[in-house]
Every structure is written in structure tokens, then in C-alpha cells.
Amino acid sequence: MSTDYQIVFCSCPDKETAEKISYLLIENNVAACVNIVPNMTSIYRWQGEIERAEECLLLIKARQDAYPHLETLIKKHHPYELPEIIAVPIERGLPDYLHWIDSCHSFN
């Protein structure tokens, strides 16, 4: 199976931000689907301190060649100084679903 597809993880501080970024990605044809997972607790180190935050997680399904545009959009509209943007290749998937991802992309 091809690795032309990816899931991108992005944490957001609240549902409003998560929805805003999700709509931007879909409207700009760089993602086929974005799932918003609410009520996630993140514990992390930031600037030497251990932090805890309630966040939402975006699971973004997209073509790998859309990544540069996807990253640019997230960075431009994300409130975090250093947003989490991590892409993981999809090694396998239902062929019809992967073809659907293809049909949702028409970026420049």
C-alpha cells in the first residue's frame, strides 16, 4: 500500500480553536477530514516547568503532498507559540477511503 497519505496530530487549547483550524484545513482543500477529540489532558515540559493543560486533539487525514500548505495554515492560525504538528504516514487503509482522501484535495 502506498504511503501517499498521512494523519497529522495537532493539539489545540479549546474547541473554538480546534473548529476554526479544522474548517480552514477543509475549506482550503488540504485535508479530507479532521476529527476533534475533546477533553484531552496534556502534561508536558515548557520553558523548564512542568505544565498541565486541557486541550482538544485534531486528527487530520490528508495527502502527504499537502503537508507544507497544511503546516503553514496551522502555524498562521494557531495561538500557541510552538504548536504540535506531527505527521505520521498511513501505511495501510481501506482503498476506497484513501481514494476519497485524494478526491478532497485540490490545493496549489
C-alpha positions in Angstrom: 0.0 0.0 0.0 1.2 3.5 -0.8 2.3 6.0 1.8 0.8 9.0 0.0 -1.4 9.6 3.0 -0.9 10.9 6.5 -2.5 11.6 9.8 -1.4 14.9 11.3 -1.8 15.4 15.1 -2.3 18.9 16.4 -3.3 19.9 19.9 -5.5 23.0 20.4 -6.2 24.9 23.6 -10.0 24.8 23.2 -12.9 23.6 21.0 -13.3 27.0 19.3 -9.6 27.0 18.1 -9.9 23.3 17.1 -13.0 24.0 15.0 -11.5 27.1 13.4 -8.4 25.3 12.3 -10.4 22.3 11.1 -12.7 24.4 8.9 -9.7 26.2 7.5 -8.0 23.0 6.5 -11.1 21.6 4.9 -12.0 24.9 3.1 -8.5 25.1 1.7 -8.7 21.5 0.4 -5.5 20.4 2.3 -7.4 17.9 4.5 -10.2 15.4 3.7 -11.3 15.0 7.3 -10.5 16.4 10.7 -11.6 14.6 13.9 -11.7 16.7 17.1 -11.1 14.7 20.2 -12.2 16.8 23.2 -11.2 16.8 26.8 -7.6 15.7 26.4 -5.2 16.3 29.3 -1.7 17.2 28.3 1.2 17.1 30.7 4.5 18.5 29.3 7.6 20.4 30.0 7.7 24.0 28.7 10.4 26.5 29.4 11.8 24.4 32.3 8.5 23.9 34.0 6.1 21.0 34.1 2.7 22.2 32.7 -0.8 20.7 32.6 -3.4 21.8 30.1 -6.9 20.7 29.0 -6.8 20.6 25.2 -8.5 19.2 22.1 -6.6 17.0 19.7 -7.0 17.2 15.9 -6.6 14.0 13.9 -6.2 15.4 10.4 -6.4 13.0 7.4 -4.6 14.3 4.3 -2.3 13.6 1.4 1.4 13.8 2.2 2.0 16.3 -0.6 -0.5 18.7 1.2 1.7 18.9 4.3 3.6 22.1 3.6 0.3 24.0 3.0 -1.3 22.3 5.9 1.6 23.2 8.2 1.6 26.9 7.1 -2.2 27.2 7.7 -2.0 25.7 11.2 1.0 27.9 12.2 -0.6 31.0 10.9 -3.9 30.5 12.8 -2.8 28.6 15.9 -2.5 30.6 19.2 0.4 28.6 20.6 4.0 29.9 20.2 5.0 26.3 19.3 2.1 24.3 18.1 2.2 20.5 18.0 2.2 19.5 14.3 3.2 15.9 13.9 2.6 13.9 10.7 2.5 10.1 10.6 2.3 8.2 7.4 -0.7 5.9 6.8 0.8 2.6 5.8 -2.5 0.9 5.0 -6.1 1.8 4.7 -9.3 0.9 3.0 -8.6 1.7 -0.7 -11.9 3.4 -1.2 -11.3 5.6 1.9 -7.8 6.5 0.6 -9.3 7.4 -2.9 -11.8 9.6 -1.1 -8.9 11.5 0.6 -7.5 12.0 -2.9 -10.8 13.4 -4.1 -10.8 16.1 -1.4 -7.5 17.7 -2.4 -7.2 20.5 -4.9 -4.7 22.9 -3.4 -1.9 24.8 -5.2 
